[in-house]
Amino acid sequence: MYELDGASVRVGILEAALDIAGTRGEPAVTLGEVANSLQCPLSDIEAEFSSSSEILEAMPNFLDWRLTNYMEKVVDRLPEGAGAAEILKALGEGYFFYCQEQPELYGYLFERYPALDDVQVCNMAKGTHTGNSGADFVVNVLKQLAQEQGAVVGEDIALGDIGRIALAIWSIIHGLSHLSTKGVVRFQHSVIRIANLRQTVQLVLEAIIDWFATKDIPERRPIMYSAREVVERAMGQWEDRPLVAPQSVESLEFEKAKDLIIETALQVAAREGVGRSFFKQVAQELNTTTDFLNSVIDNDFALREYAEERVTLEMAEMFEKAIGSLSADTAIVDRLHIVASVYFNFSLRHTERFCAVIGLANGSIVPHSGDGSPHEGMTENFAFMMKLLREFVMEAGIQPTDQLVYLSALAMWAGADGVSHLCALGDFREYEDDLKWGLFSKALTLSFFAVAYGLQLVDKNLP
C-alpha cells in the first residue's frame, strides 16, 4: 500500500505541485516553480525528486492517499465507540468538505486520474476486497452497519447488496459534492449546502438501516433492463453540431454570428467554467473583441442566459422525447428512472454539453407553491424533473410541501449526477459502456429507493 508521512517534505512538495497543476496545468509543474511556491532552495526539491516528470508520476498515488488520509482524520475525530451510522455520516461530510475546500482544484482532484480500475470497481460492486483503502473501508463499515441491525452478511444480506449500497452512497455524496462545487448549488450559502448534505445523508441512512433490519434490499425496476435501449433510441437522432468557425465571426450575418457566439460560449463554459472573465474568454476564442460581442449580445449576463437556455432546453427535450416513447400507463417511478437514464446517457454521449449544463446553471432549484407556478425561475430540465418528483410524492400519499419536493429532487438528482459525472469524467470514465450502464443501474436503484423511503419517514414526523 502507498504510504506517506503527512508531515514529510515530500508531501509538501506534492501539495505545491498539485496546486500548480490544478490551477495552471501539468506543463507548469517544474522543479523551479515548486521551489518558488514553497519559497525554498531548488536543492531541497531535487533531494526528493530528480525531475518534474517524477513528481507527476507520483501524483496519482498521492491523490488517492490524500483523500483517504483526509477521510481518516474525519473519522478519527468521532468519539470512541461510534457506530457504523455515525462513521458513514462522518465519511459523507468529509468527502463533501474535501471537495468544497479547494473548488479550483476540483477538476484535477476528481477528473485527472481514476482511483479504481475496472476490476476494483467490479469487486466493490460485489462487496469484496478491492485493494483500494477508501473503497474497502466504506464496504467494511456497511458490513458493520448490517451486523448492528442483527443481519448476517453473506447469509441475510448478500455481499453484492453491500456493494450496490456502497455504490449508491458514493454516487449520492459525489453528486451533491459535484453540484455544490461546480453546479447550481454552489450559489447557495455554505450553511444551506451543508444542511442539504446532512438531510440527504440522514434520509439514505434511515432507509439502509431499515433494509438491513428487515433483510429486504430493493431490486432493480424491470424498466431498467430496457432503459438504455429506450433512451438511446429517443436520443439517437440528436447529434452535437460541429462548431466550424469562419475566419471572422464579424463577417457573418447577425443571427449566424449570434448562434456561433452562443455555441462558443457553451464550449468555453464546459472547458473553463463560468468566471468573471467569461465574456472576454469567448471573445478571445473567436478572435474578436468584447465590443463586437456587445453589438450582437448585450452583455456577459445575457450571453450566459442564452447559452444556459439553449443547453437546458436540449436536455429537457430529450427528457420529453424519452418519456413520450413510453406507454401512457407507465408508472411515475419508472418515468423518473427513464429521466435519470437520459441524464446519464447525455453525460456520456454529449459530455461537453453536460459540462456546460453544470457550469452555466444559474436558475432557481427551490419550489414556491405560493407564488403561482411552483417552478418559477427554474430551467426547463430541472423543472421537468421536479414536476415528476412532485407527482411521485403525491402518488405516495405524502403532502408535497415545497421542502419535501425540494429535498427529494435534490437528493435524487444528486444520485443520478454522481454516477453520471463518475462515468463521463471521473473515476469510471475509461470503463466500457456496458460496465458504466451496469454501475449506473445499481447506483440509481438504491439511491432512488433510499430517498423514497426516507421521505415517508420525514412525512410521518411532520407536525
C-alpha positions in Angstrom: 0.0 0.0 0.0 1.2 3.5 -0.8 2.1 5.3 2.4 3.3 8.8 3.2 4.1 10.7 6.4 1.7 13.7 6.4 4.3 16.0 7.8 7.1 15.0 5.4 8.9 17.3 3.0 7.7 15.0 0.2 4.1 15.7 1.0 4.8 19.5 1.0 6.3 19.3 -2.5 3.5 17.2 -3.9 0.9 19.7 -2.4 2.7 22.6 -4.1 2.8 20.6 -7.4 -0.9 19.8 -7.0 -1.8 23.5 -6.6 0.3 24.4 -9.7 -1.1 21.5 -11.8 -4.6 22.1 -10.7 -4.7 25.8 -11.5 -2.2 26.2 -14.3 -1.9 22.7 -15.9 0.7 20.0 -15.5 3.2 21.6 -18.0 3.6 24.4 -15.5 5.0 21.9 -12.9 8.7 22.3 -12.8 11.2 21.9 -10.0 11.8 25.6 -10.1 8.2 26.5 -9.9 7.7 24.1 -7.0 10.7 25.7 -5.2 9.3 29.2 -5.8 5.9 28.1 -4.5 7.4 26.7 -1.3 10.0 29.6 -1.1 12.8 27.1 -0.6 16.1 26.3 -2.3 15.9 24.3 -5.5 18.2 21.7 -3.9 15.5 20.9 -1.3 13.2 19.8 -4.2 16.0 17.9 -6.0 16.7 16.0 -2.8 13.3 14.4 -3.1 12.6 14.4 -6.9 15.1 14.4 -9.7 12.6 15.9 -12.3 9.2 17.3 -12.8 8.1 14.1 -14.5 9.0 12.1 -11.4 6.7 14.5 -9.4 3.8 13.9 -11.9 4.4 10.1 -11.8 3.8 10.2 -8.1 0.7 12.3 -8.4 -2.0 9.5 -8.9 -0.9 7.6 -5.8 -0.6 10.9 -3.8 -4.1 12.0 -4.7 -5.5 8.6 -3.6 -3.6 8.8 -0.3 -4.6 12.5 0.2 -8.3 11.8 0.1 -8.0 8.7 2.2 -5.9 10.5 4.8 -8.4 13.3 4.9 -11.3 10.9 5.5 -9.4 9.0 8.2 -8.8 12.2 10.1 -12.5 13.0 10.0 -13.4 9.6 11.3 -10.7 9.8 14.0 -12.4 12.8 15.5 -15.5 10.7 16.3 -16.0 9.7 19.9 -14.7 6.2 20.8 -17.2 3.5 20.1 -19.1 5.4 17.4 -21.5 3.2 15.5 -21.4 2.5 11.8 -24.1 5.0 11.0 -22.1 7.8 12.6 -19.0 6.7 10.7 -20.9 6.8 7.4 -22.2 10.3 8.2 -18.7 11.5 9.0 -17.4 9.9 5.8 -20.1 11.7 3.8 -19.3 15.1 5.3 -15.6 14.5 5.0 -15.9 13.8 1.2 -18.1 16.8 0.8 -15.8 19.2 2.7 -12.8 17.8 0.8 -14.5 18.9 -2.5 -15.5 22.3 -1.1 -12.2 23.4 0.5 -10.4 23.9 -2.8 -13.0 24.2 -5.6 -10.4 25.5 -8.0 -8.7 22.1 -7.8 -11.9 20.0 -8.3 -11.2 19.1 -11.9 -7.7 17.9 -11.1 -8.7 16.1 -8.0 -11.6 14.2 -9.5 -11.2 14.2 -13.3 -7.5 13.7 -13.9 -6.7 10.2 -12.5 -9.0 7.3 -11.8 -8.9 5.9 -8.3 -10.3 2.5 -9.2 -9.7 0.3 -12.2 -12.5 -1.7 -13.7 -11.6 -4.9 -11.8 -11.5 -3.0 -8.5 -14.9 -1.3 -9.1 -16.4 -4.6 -10.0 -15.1 -6.1 -6.8 -16.5 -3.1 -4.9 -19.9 -3.7 -6.5 -19.7 -7.4 -5.4 -18.9 -6.2 -1.8 -15.5 -7.9 -1.9 -11.9 -6.7 -1.4 -10.7 -4.1 -3.9 -7.2 -3.2 -2.7 -8.3 0.5 -2.5 -8.2 1.5 1.1 -11.1 4.1 0.8 -13.5 1.7 -1.1 -12.7 -1.2 1.2 -13.3 1.0 4.3 -16.8 2.0 3.2 -17.7 -1.6 2.3 -16.5 -2.8 5.7 -18.4 0.0 7.6 -21.6 -1.1 5.7 -21.0 -4.7 6.8 -20.7 -3.4 10.3 -23.9 -1.5 10.0 -25.7 -4.6 8.8 -24.4 -6.6 11.7 -25.5 -3.9 14.1 -29.1 -4.4 12.8 -28.8 -8.2 13.5 -28.2 -9.3 9.9 -25.6 -11.8 8.9 -23.6 -10.6 5.9 -23.3 -13.3 3.3 -26.5 -15.0 4.5 -29.2 -12.5 5.3 -27.6 -9.7 3.3 -25.7 -10.7 0.1 -22.2 -9.2 -0.4 -23.5 -7.9 -3.8 -26.1 -5.9 -1.9 -23.5 -4.4 0.3 -21.6 -3.4 -2.9 -24.7 -1.9 -4.5 -25.4 0.2 -1.4 -21.7 1.3 -1.3 -22.0 2.5 -5.0 -25.3 4.3 -4.2 -23.9 6.1 -1.2 -20.8 7.1 -3.2 -22.9 8.3 -6.1 -25.2 10.5 -3.9 -22.4 12.1 -1.9 -20.3 12.6 -5.1 -23.3 14.1 -6.9 -24.0 16.5 -4.0 -20.4 17.5 -3.9 -20.2 18.0 -7.7 -23.4 20.1 -7.8 -22.3 22.1 -4.8 -18.8 22.8 -6.1 -19.3 23.1 -9.9 -23.1 23.3 -10.3 -26.0 25.5 -9.4 -26.0 24.5 -5.7 -22.7 26.4 -5.4 -24.7 29.7 -5.3 -26.4 28.7 -2.1 -24.9 29.8 1.3 -22.5 27.2 2.7 -24.8 26.6 5.7 -27.6 25.6 3.2 -25.3 23.4 1.3 -24.2 21.6 4.5 -27.9 21.3 5.6 -28.7 19.7 2.1 -26.0 17.2 2.7 -26.9 16.2 6.2 -30.6 15.9 5.4 -29.9 13.8 2.4 -27.5 11.5 4.2 -30.0 11.1 7.0 -32.7 10.1 4.5 -30.4 7.5 3.0 -29.1 6.1 6.2 -32.7 5.6 7.6 -33.5 3.5 4.6 -30.4 1.4 4.7 -30.8 0.7 8.4 -34.4 -0.5 7.7 -33.2 -2.6 4.8 -30.7 -4.3 6.9 -33.1 -4.8 9.8 -35.8 -6.3 7.6 -33.2 -8.1 5.4 -35.0 -6.8 2.4 -33.0 -4.9 -0.2 -34.9 -3.3 -3.2 -34.4 -4.9 -6.5 -33.9 -3.2 -9.9 -37.1 -2.0 -11.5 -37.9 -4.1 -14.6 -37.8 -0.9 -16.8 -34.1 -0.6 -16.1 -33.4 -3.7 -18.2 -34.5 -1.8 -21.2 -33.7 1.8 -20.1 -30.6 2.0 -22.2 -32.4 1.0 -25.4 -35.3 3.4 -24.6 -33.1 6.4 -24.1 -30.6 5.7 -26.9 -33.5 5.3 -29.4 -35.1 8.5 -28.2 -31.8 10.4 -28.3 -30.3 8.7 -31.3 -31.2 11.4 -33.9 -29.8 14.2 -31.8 -26.2 14.9 -32.6 -23.8 17.6 -31.4 -23.4 20.3 -34.0 -19.8 20.6 -35.1 -18.5 24.1 -34.4 -17.0 25.4 -37.7 -15.7 28.9 -37.0 -15.2 31.1 -40.1 -12.1 33.2 -40.5 -14.0 36.0 -38.9 -17.2 35.9 -36.8 -17.6 39.6 -37.7 -18.2 38.7 -41.3 -21.4 36.7 -40.5 -25.0 37.7 -40.7 -26.4 38.8 -37.3 -28.3 35.6 -36.5 -25.4 33.3 -37.6 -23.0 35.4 -35.6 -25.2 35.2 -32.5 -25.5 31.4 -32.9 -21.8 31.0 -33.2 -21.2 33.1 -30.2 -23.6 31.1 -28.1 -22.1 27.8 -29.3 -18.6 29.1 -28.4 -19.9 30.2 -25.0 -21.0 26.6 -24.4 -17.6 25.3 -25.2 -15.8 27.8 -23.0 -18.3 27.1 -20.1 -17.7 23.4 -20.5 -13.9 23.7 -20.6 -13.2 26.6 -18.3 -16.4 27.1 -16.2 -18.1 30.5 -15.9 -16.0 33.1 -14.2 -15.5 36.8 -14.2 -13.6 36.8 -17.5 -16.2 34.6 -19.3 -17.2 37.2 -21.8 -13.6 38.0 -22.6 -12.7 34.3 -22.9 -15.5 33.9 -25.5 -14.2 36.9 -27.5 -10.7 35.5 -27.4 -11.9 32.1 -28.5 -13.5 33.8 -31.6 -10.5 36.1 -32.2 -12.7 39.1 -31.8 -13.4 41.9 -29.3 -15.8 42.2 -26.4 -17.1 45.3 -28.2 -18.2 43.1 -31.1 -19.9 40.6 -28.7 -21.7 43.5 -27.1 -23.0 44.6 -30.5 -24.6 41.1 -31.0 -25.4 40.0 -27.5 -25.9 42.9 -25.0 -23.6 41.8 -22.2 -22.0 38.9 -20.3 -25.1 38.2 -18.3 -27.3 37.9 -21.5 -24.8 35.6 -23.1 -24.8 33.3 -20.1 -28.7 33.3 -20.2 -28.8 32.5 -23.9 -26.2 29.6 -23.5 -27.9 28.2 -20.4 -31.3 28.3 -22.0 -30.1 26.5 -25.2 -28.4 23.6 -23.5 -31.0 23.1 -20.8 -33.8 23.1 -23.4 -31.9 20.5 -25.3 -31.8 18.2 -22.2 -35.5 18.9 -21.4 -36.5 18.0 -25.0 -34.6 14.7 -24.6 -36.5 14.0 -21.3 -39.8 14.7 -23.1 -38.9 12.5 -26.1 -37.9 9.6 -24.0 -40.9 9.8 -21.7 -43.1 10.3 -24.8 -41.9 7.0 -26.1 -43.3 5.1 -23.1 -46.8 3.7 -22.8 -49.4 6.1 -21.3 -49.8 3.9 -18.3 -46.1 3.8 -17.3 -45.8 4.4 -13.6 -44.3 7.7 -12.4 -41.5 5.8 -10.6 -40.5 4.3 -14.0 -40.7 7.7 -15.7 -38.3 9.0 -13.1 -35.9 6.2 -13.8 -36.0 7.0 -17.5 -35.4 10.7 -16.9 -32.4 9.8 -14.8 -31.2 7.4 -17.6 -31.5 10.2 -20.2 -29.4 12.4 -17.9 -26.8 9.7 -17.6 -26.7 9.0 -21.4 -26.5 12.7 -22.0 -23.4 12.9 -19.8 -21.8 10.0 -21.8 -22.8 11.0 -25.3 -22.6 14.7 -25.0 -20.0 15.2 -22.3 -19.1 18.8 -23.4 -22.8 19.7 -23.3 -23.2 18.1 -19.9 -20.3 20.1 -18.5 -21.9 23.3 -19.9 -25.2 22.4 -18.3 -23.4 22.1 -14.9 -21.3 25.2 -15.3 -23.9 27.5 -16.7 -26.7 26.5 -14.3 -28.0 29.6 -12.6 -31.7 29.2 -12.1 -33.8 28.5 -9.0 -33.9 25.0 -7.6 -36.3 25.8 -4.8 -40.1 25.4 -5.5 -42.5 28.1 -4.2 -46.1 26.8 -4.4 -47.5 30.1 -3.0 -46.1 32.2 -5.9 -48.1 30.9 -8.9 -46.1 28.2 -10.6 -44.0 26.2 -8.1 -41.3 26.0 -10.7 -40.9 29.7 -11.4 -37.4 30.7 -12.4 -36.2 27.2 -12.9 -34.5 25.9 -16.1 -36.6 23.6 -18.2 -34.7 20.5 -17.5 -34.8 20.9 -13.7 -38.5 22.0 -13.7 -39.2 18.8 -15.7 -37.5 16.6 -13.0 -39.2 18.5 -10.1 -42.6 18.2 -11.7 -42.3 14.4 -11.9 -41.0 14.3 -8.3 -44.0 16.3 -7.1 -46.3 13.8 -8.8 -44.3 10.9 -7.3 -44.6 12.4 -3.8 -48.3 12.9 -4.2 -48.8 9.4 -5.6 -47.1 8.0 -2.5 -49.7 9.7 -0.3 -47.3 12.3 1.0 -48.2 16.0 1.3 -46.0 17.7 -1.4 -44.6 20.5 0.7 -42.0 22.7 -1.0 -39.4 21.5 1.4 -40.1 17.8 0.7 -40.2 18.3 -3.0 -37.0 20.3 -3.0 -35.2 17.7 -0.8 -36.4 14.7 -2.8 -35.5 16.4 -6.1 -32.0 17.4 -4.9 -31.3 14.0 -3.4 -32.4 12.0 -6.4 -30.7 14.4 -8.8 -27.5 14.0 -6.8 -27.7 10.2 -7.1 -28.1 10.5 -10.9 -25.5 13.2 -11.2 -22.9 11.5 -9.1 -22.7 8.3 -11.2 -23.0 10.4 -14.4 -20.0 12.5 -13.5 -18.0 9.5 -12.4 -18.7 7.7 -15.7 -18.4 10.6 -18.0 -15.4 12.5 -16.5 -14.4 10.9 -13.2 -13.1 7.6 -11.9 -15.2 5.4 -14.2 -14.6 7.3 -17.5 -12.3 4.7 -19.0 -14.6 1.7 -18.5 -16.6 0.1 -21.3 -20.1 1.4 -21.8 -21.7 -1.9 -20.7 -19.9 -1.6 -17.3 -20.9 2.0 -17.0 -24.5 1.2 -17.5 -24.4 -1.6 -15.0 -22.9 0.6 -12.4 -25.4 3.3 -13.1 -28.3 0.9 -12.8 -27.0 -0.4 -9.4 -26.4 3.0 -8.0 -29.7 4.5 -9.3 -31.9 1.8 -8.0 -30.8 2.0 -4.4 -30.2 5.8 -4.3 -33.7 6.3 -5.6 -35.4 3.9 -3.2 -33.4 5.1 -0.2 -34.6 8.7 -0.8 -38.2 7.5 -1.4 -38.2 5.5 1.8 -36.7 8.4 3.8 -39.3 10.8 2.5 -42.0 8.6 4.0 -40.3 8.8 7.4 -40.0 12.6 7.1 -43.7 12.8 6.2 -44.7 10.8 9.3 -42.7 13.2 11.6 -44.1 16.4 10.1 -46.2 18.5 12.6 
